[in-house]
Each structure stands twice: as structure tokens, then as C-alpha cells.
């Protein structure tokens, strides 16, 4: 059972990821706000988001990190997500760099 501290930590992290970037974003002059449409998200990113939710849940249910299997949970539930999103970030940066040239 999650304690109130863990729940509040997750809430703070979610707020930091979702709300703070919107607060500090600077708009370009003369541009209108474009809303992010669900159709504008690529299929690969949708799959990555779904995997980011399901992989840790399945790994936690299988390895039960609360019963001394924390290392296996981190190796199978967290590290693949970090590596996968890191590779996506690098590839997206390379594609963006070639578009600007």
C-alpha cells in the first residue's frame, strides 16, 4: 500500500512534467496557439507512451519489488524505458538537425 508521501511525490512529479513547462513557455510574437491534437502524435510515440505505462506495471506484478526483487524490477521495468526514450530523443534530435540544414 502506497503511503501519502509516495502519492504526493508522484503528484509533484506529474505537475512538474505537465504544468510547469506550459507556465514557462515563451510564445513567438505573431503566432497563434496551436493545440496538440491526438491525431498529431505519431504512432511510435503513442506506442512508447503505452509501453511506458505497461512495462513497469507488468514488471512490478511479476517481480514484486516490495519483496526483495528491487534490482530485477529496475533492470526490467525502468532501464528499458530510459534507454528506449533516450534513443527516441537522440534520433528525433538528429532528424531535426538534418531538417534545419
C-alpha atoms as one frame of an Amber mdcrd trajectory, in Angstrom:
protein
   0.000   0.000   0.000   1.427   3.365  -1.002   1.913   5.916   1.719   0.776
   9.512   1.466   4.381  10.634   0.918   4.747   8.444  -2.169   1.426   9.639
  -3.573   2.329  13.288  -3.011   5.728  12.717  -4.624   4.031  11.297  -7.726
   1.634  14.265  -7.832   4.545  16.719  -7.645   6.387  14.874 -10.428   3.295
  14.890 -12.658   2.755  18.593 -12.033   6.405  19.243 -12.837   6.213  17.321
 -16.092   2.865  18.603 -17.348   2.130  22.031 -15.902   5.474  23.771 -15.356
   6.659  23.657 -18.999   3.390  25.297 -20.054   3.859  28.056 -17.496   7.376
  28.936 -18.621   6.918  28.527 -22.384   7.537  31.712 -24.323   5.318  32.306
 -27.302   6.677  33.711 -30.503   5.208  37.040 -31.498   2.600  36.820 -34.203
   1.945  33.121 -33.761  -1.302  31.684 -32.580  -1.532  28.952 -30.014  -1.758
  25.565 -31.627  -3.486  22.896 -29.623  -1.932  19.453 -29.653  -4.309  17.144
 -31.395  -4.334  13.447 -30.589  -4.002  12.830 -34.325  -0.744  14.797 -34.482
   1.058  12.355 -32.151   2.952   9.754 -34.210   2.104   6.087 -33.779   5.598
   5.322 -32.479   5.208   7.888 -29.703   1.763   6.524 -28.817   3.262   3.046
 -28.569   6.075   4.404 -26.404   3.639   6.077 -24.026   1.617   2.893 -23.714
   4.776   0.847 -23.144   5.929   3.378 -20.523   2.794   2.641 -18.559   2.521
  -1.107 -19.098   6.155  -2.248 -18.750   6.647  -1.024 -15.148   3.223  -2.317
 -14.107   3.794  -5.782 -15.580   7.343  -5.873 -14.220   6.129  -4.867 -10.753
   3.428  -7.513 -10.775   5.853 -10.195 -11.924   8.945  -9.380  -9.804   7.194
  -7.799  -6.782   9.925  -5.277  -5.880   8.469  -4.851  -2.408   9.674  -8.425
  -1.671  13.462  -8.063  -2.213  13.435  -8.092  -6.046  14.039  -4.367  -6.485
  17.124  -4.882  -8.668  15.274  -7.116 -11.127  12.394  -4.642 -11.256  14.741
  -1.759 -12.057  16.577  -3.814 -14.702  13.393  -4.961 -16.446  10.906  -2.190
 -15.697  12.822   1.077 -15.557  16.104   0.762 -17.502  14.443  -0.307 -20.804
  12.223   2.785 -20.662  15.152   5.101 -20.036  17.130   3.529 -22.884  14.142
   3.500 -25.260  13.100   7.110 -24.673  16.749   8.192 -24.757  17.228   6.583
 -28.169  13.987   8.169 -29.416  15.167  11.563 -28.148  18.539  11.185 -29.884
  17.007  10.046 -33.189  14.441  12.861 -33.095  17.264  15.339 -32.480  19.245
  14.002 -35.423  16.208  14.211 -37.693  15.518  17.755 -36.535  19.152  18.707
 -37.101  19.065  17.434 -40.678  15.804  19.292 -41.358  17.283  22.621 -40.277
  20.304  22.294 -42.570
